[in-house]
Amino acid sequence: MDRRMPDIDGFEVAARIRKFKSGNRPIIVALIASAEEDLCVGKVMQIGVNGVIRKPVLMQGIASELRRILMQGNI
């Protein structure tokens, strides 16, 4: 999920998703600009986002972060 979206920011969307108390807990991965990293990483983890991918996006970075999330096993 990209932090910067047209009508609502990704922080708010992630927080709303996490408020649902269904049996499923979807994986949420934040997409942030490297320049925003210091501001965003703590906030997305507080909301309950599973991982962070930094822009510019590289396939190796996506694969590495998804592997890390899936290896945690607490999804």
N, C-alpha and C positions, 0 to 999 in steps of 0.2 A: 504494500500500500504506500502510495506516495504521500508525503507530508503535505505537499502543495497541490490541492485539487480545487476545481472551480467554486463549488458552493459550500463545502465543509472541509476542514483540514483533516488529515489522516489521524492526528491525535484523537480528535473527537469521534471519528468513525471507529477506531480501535477501542476506545473507552465504551462506546455504545455496544459493540459486539461483546465485550467482556462482561457487560451487565446482564446479558441473557443467562439464565440458569438452566439451560438445556443439558442433556447428557453429552452432547458433542462440544468439544472445545477446539474450534478451528485454529490452525496455525496462522499466525499473523507475522509477516515479515515487513519491516519498515524500509522504505527506500529514501535515503537522505543524501543531501549534498555534503561533500566533505567539509565545506566551510561551516556547515551547521552542526557538525558532529558534537562539539562540546555542549551545545544547547540541547540537542535532541536525544542522545543516547540514554541519559538518566531518565528523561521523561518517558520514553517509549518502554523502558524496562519497568518503570513504576506502573504504567498502565497495564502491563502484562503482555507486551509484544514478545514473541519468541526469538526474534533475531533482527539484525540490521544489515542491509546491503548499502554500500556507499557508492555514490555517483562520482566519477563516471563508472558505469557498470561494466564489469568484465565477466565473461562466462566463468572463469576460474573462481572469481569471488562469489558468484551466485552458487556454484556447485559446492564450494567450501562451506558457506554459511548453511545451506540446506542440509548438507551432510552432518554438520555439527548439531543442528536442531534435531534431526532424526535420530542421531546417536544418543541424545539425552534420554530418550525413552519415556519421558514423563509427559507425553503429549496426550 
